[in-house]
């Protein structure tokens, strides 16, 4: 039981404090509170329904939770005044234009998903496993994503630290990597795999990884077809290390380290 366990109670307090501060500093408006309450309530009700095995309501709440979280991640829910850091700037030599926001709506979606649905207990017993599979995942992405991107001219080597690197790393870890992995791997992939295994579908984990990775790729459609393909391939690796390690921290670490290597070692987000 997630919402009632010790980990959830620990994170529930910072969540409440964060929302309160955001509201009183005008980072969010009253309409945003509705979205936050709705997705938190839906997540809590979903757990209760799962325990009582009410299938119809379970599926309806699952769809609703996913839709609201996706809208938050895509910045389509009203009432959020996200902070703009830079707009259409070249942050590294040879790079294309880049805009960078601190997206509170996306962060809230990730935090609620982590609290409600993702098992983060006993992490200290799994450090070695997380490290090994994260390292393997990062290496695989260098070979099957970055190297082909370099060969095709979408990326160029550019080893340097942009001025925004510190705030970017913090944002990318806690907003981008945590939220996207909690949504796509911890929530969508996990539930697809459970559903397929219950239906005794052959190769259920592989099918779940491929479907989730495809959705992950489509979520990057705004960056063009190549980014969709690259994100889909990366999503397969994120999903694989999540299954093999059985820890969401592994896919989060792989995702974050991949993005960190990208901004430090390559043109970012792409070659000009």
Secondary structure, 3 states (H helix, E strand, C coil): CCCCCHHHHHHHHHHHHHHHHHHHCCCECHHHHHHHHHHHHHHHHHHHHHHHCCHHHHHHHHHHHHHHHHHHHCCCCCCECCEEEEEEECCCCCECCEEEEECHHHHHHHHHHHHHHCCCCCHHHHHHHHHHHHHHHHHHHHHHHHHHHHHCCCCCECCCCCCCHHHHHHHHHHHHHHHHHHHHHHHHHHHHHHHHHHCCCCCHHHHHHHHHHHHHHHCCHHHCHHHHHHHHHHHHHHHHHHHHHCCHHHHHHHHHHHHHHHHHHECCCCEC
